[in-house]
C-alpha cells in the first residue's frame, strides 16, 4: 500500500507551547499511562494517551490508532484520565459519493475507533440534515465538501478515485483545514481497505 503524509507543521524553536509540553511530560513517571486533553491548531480537541515524547513532537494513542504531532501543532494540553479517553467516542468520518464508496463505508463501520457519518440512527451527531444533503451534492470535490461543512465540529472527509482497473486511491482531509493524507488499496485485497482508510486519516492502527 502506498501511503504518504503531506503538510505536517514543523518548528525548531522552543516556544511557550514546547516548554509547557516539556513541563507536563516531565511530571509523569516513565512508561506510565499519561492521558491528556489535546487541542491542536487544525481545530481538533480530543483525549489521547501520550506514549512518547519525540525530538520535535509527541506520539499519541487515539481511538483509531497512533498518531504523531509536532510541538508546533499543539495549542494546549491538560491532564485527563482513562475514563475520559474511553467515553469520548470514536473519530467521525464522512465518505464522499465516489468510486467504491459502499466498500469504504462498510470498512468504516467495522473499523475500530471510527464512526461513520451516514445519517442513520447510529451516525455521529456532527452534520445537520441540510449539511448532509449539501455534502452529497458535492460528490468528491473536497473544496466543496469543506465549504459546506466547515461550520460543523471537526470530522474527517474521505474521497476516493479510480486510479486504474485494480486500484482505488483515497484522500482524507479534516473539514477544518487543508492538509491532506493519502492512501490506496487493491480492489482484489479487501484487507487493504482498512489500512488505506487509516492512512487517509493520518493514523497507524494498533494491532
N, C-alpha and C positions, 0 to 999 in steps of 0.2 A: 504493500500500500504506500502510496505517495502522500506525504503529509508535510506541509510547510506552514510556518507561522510568520506573519507579517506585522510590522508596525509596533513592535514592543518598545516601550519607552526605556530610556537609559539615562543614567546620571552618574558622574564620577565625583560629585561634591557631597560633603556631609552637611546637609541642611537640617532644619529643625525636625523634620519627619524622620530622617535617618537616625538622629540622636534619640528621638522618642522610642523608635523601634528597638534600638540597642538597649535602652534602659529597661524596657518592658521584658525583653527576652532574657536579659541578664538575671532577672529576678526569679526565673524558672529553673528548677533543677534539671540537669542534663537528662535527656531522653524522657522527661515527664510529658504526659499529655497536656498540652498547653492550648486551651481554647480561647479564641479571640473573636470579637465582632470587628470585621474588617470593612472599612469604607475605601473604595477605590475611585480614582479620578474618572473612570469610564461610567460612573453612575451606579455601580453595584455596591450593595451592602449585604453582607452575609456573615454567618458564623463559620469559622474554619478551625481546624486543628493545625497549629504551627508545628511542623515536623523537622524543619531545619532552617538555620539562618545561612544564607549563601553570601558570597562575596559582595554581590550587588543587589540582593533581594531576599525573598523568603520562599520556601517550599511549603505549600498548604495542602491539606486534605480537605476536600469539599464533597458534597453528596455524590456528584458523578465520578469523582476520581481525584487526581493530584494535579495541581497547577503550580506554576512558579510566577511570582510577580516581582517586578523591580521596586526598589525603595521609592523611586520617583512616582510610581503609580499609586502608592498608599497615601491617602489623605489622613486617615486616623485609624487607631486600633484601641479597643477597650477590652478589659477582661470579660470572659464569658465562661460557660461550662458545658459539659456534655449534654445536659438536659436541653439547653437552648439549641445546641447543634442538632439534636435528634428531632426536635419539633419544628424546625424552621421550614421544612418542606423541600421537595425536590426542585431542581432548576427548571423553570418553564421554557418550553421550546415550541416554536411555531414552524411547521414545514410548509413552504410555499407550494403553490399549484404548478409543479413542474414534472419532468421525467421521473418515473419510478416512485412517485410520491407515496402511493399506498404502502410500498415495501418500507420506505424510510419511516413513515408514520408508525407502522406496526413495530418496527425496531425500537422506536422511541417509547412505545407503550410498554415494552418488556425490558427496557434498559434501566438498570439501577441508577437512581439519582436524577432521573429526568422525568418531567411531567409534560405530556403533550397538550398543547392548546388546540382544541378541535371543536369547541362549542358544545361538547357533551356534558352530561351531569358530573362527570369526574374531572372535567377540564379545569385547570387553574383559573381563578377569577382575575385575570390580568387584562383582557381586552373586552370592551363592550361589544354588543351585537353589531352596532354600526361600524366599529373598527374592524371586526372580523369580516364583514361584508366588503369593506374597502380593501382589506388585505387580500382577499380572494381575487378581487378585480385587478390587483397589481401583478398577478402571476409571479414570475421570477425576477421582476425588476426590484432590486434591493433598494435603490434610491426611493422608489415609490413606496415600498413597504415601510421604510424608516419614516418617511414623511407622514404616512397615515397612522403610525403607531408611536411616534416619538413622545407623545404626552402620557403614554402608559408607563407603569412601573417597568423596571428592566426585565428583559427576557431575550432569548436567542431566536434569531431568524435564520432558517436554513433554506437555501435554494439549491436546486440540482440542475445539471446539464448533461446531455448525452455527448460523451467525448468520441466514442466510436461504437461499433455494434456490441462490444462487450463491457465497456467501461462507463460508469456514471461518476461524474465529479460533483462534489458537494461543497458549498461555501457557507460558513456561519458568520454572523455578524450581530452584535448587540443592537437593539433599537436605539441605544443611547450614544453610539459612537461609530466611527468609520473604519476601525481596524477589523480586518477580515482574517479568518482562519480557513484553510483549505484542506480537503481530503478527497479520496476517491476510493471506489471499490469495483471489483469484478462482479458482474451480474451473475456469473456462474458460481460464485462463492459467497453464500449468504452470511458466513461468519465474518466477512469483511465489513458488512454494513454498519454494525455497532462501532467498529474501530474507526470507520470514516466519520460517523456522527461525533464520536469523542474528539477526533481531530478537528472537526468543524466548530466545536465549542471550546477548543483550546485545552482539553484535559487529557491525561493519561489514565485510563481505567485502572482501578485497583483489582488485582486478580481475586 
